[in-house]
Amino acid sequence: MNKKAIAVAIIATLGLTSQAASAKGWTVLAGVEDGYIAEPTISVIGGISKGNVTTYGAELSLNCPLLQPPTNKIRQQASYVYTDGQNNIQLNPHYVVEVAKNLWVGAGPALGVGFGNSTNFAAGVGASAHYEMGPLFLGAESGYTYTTDSGSWRALGKVGFNIR
């Protein structure tokens, strides 16, 4: 299949998806709608990854400005993580559900790039839980990421502040 056909297929899929999403109460381009509240959170993150390697960094999360469901939320997480000589930047939108007051669990895909010993593009999937106590945020996340030269799992804890 040539590049033009792929581009047309992607554009058509996005168009149909946005129409179907809007029809079922989903909000496309939620960030430009009246009533959108970003609810940003800034966190420090730390944990381990494949081979018990120490992993740490920082994360900014907010209600996704691109797409929001009629119930629950999509939280867009942008993170910087340092692992074993590699600097990684990732975007992880998680569909989250409040399972108890202030306790949210969710899952979603990940896309990223790593710089350091080599440049790697990454895609993966993860699951998370977080608890909000007023301005304090506590969370945990685990996931698996496939890179252009290998794959790796990680488990992270998060501590941060809700900026509201």
C-alpha positions in Angstrom: 0.0 0.0 0.0 1.4 3.4 -0.9 1.8 6.4 1.5 -1.1 8.3 0.0 -3.5 5.4 0.6 -2.3 5.0 4.2 -2.7 8.8 4.8 -6.2 8.7 3.4 -7.1 5.7 5.5 -5.8 7.3 8.7 -7.7 10.6 8.0 -10.9 8.7 7.2 -10.6 6.6 10.3 -10.0 9.7 12.5 -13.0 11.4 10.9 -15.3 8.5 11.4 -14.0 7.9 14.9 -14.7 11.5 15.9 -18.2 11.4 14.5 -19.0 8.1 16.3 -17.5 9.4 19.5 -19.5 12.6 19.4 -22.7 10.7 18.7 -22.3 8.7 21.9 -21.6 11.7 24.2 -17.8 11.7 23.9 -16.3 15.2 23.6 -13.8 15.6 20.8 -11.3 18.5 21.3 -12.5 18.8 24.9 -9.9 21.4 25.7 -11.6 24.1 23.6 -15.1 23.4 25.0 -16.7 25.6 27.6 -16.5 23.8 31.0 -13.2 22.0 30.3 -11.1 21.9 33.5 -7.5 20.6 33.0 -7.0 19.6 36.7 -3.2 19.4 36.3 -1.0 17.3 38.7 2.8 17.5 38.9 4.5 14.4 40.4 7.9 12.9 41.0 8.1 9.3 40.0 10.4 6.5 40.9 10.7 2.7 40.8 12.3 -0.1 38.9 12.4 -1.4 35.4 13.7 -4.6 33.6 16.7 -6.0 35.4 15.8 -4.2 38.7 17.3 -1.0 37.3 16.4 2.2 39.2 14.0 4.5 37.3 13.1 8.0 38.2 11.7 11.2 36.8 8.8 13.7 36.7 5.3 13.7 35.3 2.6 16.2 34.4 -0.9 14.8 34.1 -4.2 16.5 33.2 -7.6 15.8 31.8 -7.0 15.0 28.1 -7.8 18.1 26.0 -8.3 16.0 22.9 -11.0 13.5 23.9 -13.2 13.0 27.0 -15.8 10.3 27.6 -19.4 11.0 28.7 -18.5 9.4 32.1 -15.2 8.9 33.9 -12.1 10.6 32.4 -9.1 10.3 30.2 -6.0 11.5 32.0 -3.1 12.5 29.7 0.2 11.8 31.4 3.4 13.3 30.0 6.5 12.0 31.7 10.3 12.3 31.7 12.0 9.1 33.0 15.7 8.4 33.4 16.6 4.7 33.2 20.1 3.2 32.9 21.7 6.0 30.9 18.6 6.6 28.8 16.4 9.8 29.0 12.8 8.9 28.0 9.9 11.1 27.2 6.4 9.4 27.1 2.8 10.3 26.5 0.3 7.9 28.3 -3.4 8.6 28.0 -5.2 6.5 30.6 -9.0 5.9 30.7 -9.6 6.2 34.5 -12.6 5.2 36.6 -13.3 6.4 40.2 -13.7 3.1 42.1 -14.0 4.8 45.6 -14.1 8.4 46.7 -10.8 10.0 45.4 -9.4 6.6 44.3 -9.0 6.2 40.5 -7.8 3.2 38.4 -7.1 3.1 34.7 -5.2 1.8 31.8 -4.1 3.0 28.4 -1.4 3.1 25.6 2.0 4.7 25.7 4.1 6.4 23.0 7.6 7.8 23.6 11.1 8.3 22.5 14.4 7.6 24.4 17.7 9.5 24.1 21.0 8.5 25.4 23.2 5.6 24.4 20.9 5.4 21.3 17.6 6.8 20.1 14.6 4.5 20.5 11.0 5.0 19.6 8.6 3.2 22.0 5.0 2.0 22.2 3.4 0.2 25.1 0.5 -0.3 27.5 0.2 0.4 31.2 -2.2 0.4 34.2 -2.4 2.9 37.0 -4.0 3.8 40.3 -4.0 7.1 42.1 -5.5 8.5 45.3 -6.1 12.2 45.8 -6.1 13.8 49.3 -6.9 17.4 48.7 -3.7 18.9 47.0 -1.7 15.7 47.6 -1.5 13.0 45.0 -0.3 9.4 45.5 -0.1 6.9 42.7 1.3 3.7 41.2 1.8 2.6 37.6 3.0 -0.5 35.9 3.5 -1.1 32.2 5.3 -2.7 29.4 7.0 -0.8 26.6 8.3 -2.1 23.3 11.2 -0.1 21.8 12.9 -0.3 18.4 15.6 -2.6 19.9 14.0 -4.4 22.9 11.1 -4.5 25.4 10.9 -3.5 29.1 8.5 -3.5 32.0 8.5 -0.9 34.8 6.8 -0.4 38.1 6.6 3.2 39.5 5.4 5.0 42.5 4.2 8.7 42.3 4.0 11.5 44.7 2.8 14.9 43.7 0.5 17.9 44.0 -2.9 18.6 42.3 -2.9 22.2 41.0 -6.5 23.3 41.1 
